[in-house]
Amino acid sequence: MSIGRTDLNLLKVFEAVYEERNLILAGKRLNLTQSAVSHALRRLRELVGDELFMRMGKGMVPTGRATAMAPALLDSLRRIENALGVAPFSPEKSTRRFVIAANDHVTEVIVAPLSRALQQVAPGVDLVIRPSTRLDLAEQIDLGRINLAIGIFAQVPSRMNAQTLMSQGELIVMCKGHPASRRKLTLRDLAKYPLVTLSVGGQEEGAVGGFIVERGLARQSEMFDRRALEMALQEAGTPPRLRVTVPHSLAIPALLRGTQMLSIVPASLAVALTKGSDLIRRRLPYEAAAETLRAVWHTRDDHDLGHAWLRQMIATTAQTVESALG
């Protein structure tokens, strides 16, 4: 294949079909008809000598060749756009769509207020939220299918960048009227009352020390400091009773209602869950490590003006949330 025969517009078609996995959606993104997208895809197939995408149901699935060439190709397109200055960004006029990986806790406390802010300053910008708990998170960032991930990461590979958003400790949430609700919690309470805890992956998914490592990216799997809890209860001589472990934080209120269970959750989530509800929050009777929430993205997006703008909007939102924690 000669590079002199390559129409760069065909590469934009590849990008759109690869990321949308649908010819109609790719056409809408490129302002082209489905027929025009199909024609461009046929030309690209002839140029590369591979089918690139196979129709499956109503979608398009990339071949092995397409999957192999996608990371370098998407990276090159970003660099060309940045070098030529063809990707200006105006929030109030933009119709870009950003894909963010986040769990339901982060969606509640960060993405929701971010969405409200975007409605005012960038009404045409759309957000797509993907679960940050998926085991192929690093791969999806590498392939450009996720623009940015928000979470707690113990390790970030050199091909990715990270920005600190906020730090927070843990609080305990319980029902109003709980036997321990009218006094300061003690270690005896944690030994006596069973717990609801958050975990999005255990040893069966490869978690070690509360983190899952994939392609050099280590993301938190347990949303509480298990080691601090267990060490604290050694004094009481009773291990903690983790009666219910769930992957979804917004299920906690339903689990706690009508029970004497306690739940150890990140402070920002505790504030959100107890706001105007029948739940209350209390401080831990022991010291737990503060966790740092970070945004992670691929270095190819460092100089993307729209991406940089989104990162700043997220950082500003997180700072507001952190300030409210006191």
Secondary structure, 3 states (H helix, E strand, C coil): CCHHHCCHHHHHHHHHHHHHCCHHHHHHHHCCCHHHHHHHHHHHHHHHCCCCEEEECCEEEECHHHHHHHHHHHHHHHHHHHHHCCCCCCCCCCCCEEEEECCHHHHHHHHHHHHHHHHHHCCCCEEEEECCCCCCHHHHHHCCCCCEEEECEEECCCCEEEEEEEEECEEEEEECCCCCCCCCCCHHHHHHCCEEEEECCCHHHCCECCEEEECCEEEECECCCHHHHHHHHHCCCCCCCEEEEECCHHHHHHHHCCCCCEEEEEHHHHHHHHCCCCEEEEECCCCCCCEEEEEEEEHHHCCCHHHHHHHHHHHHHHHHHHHHCC
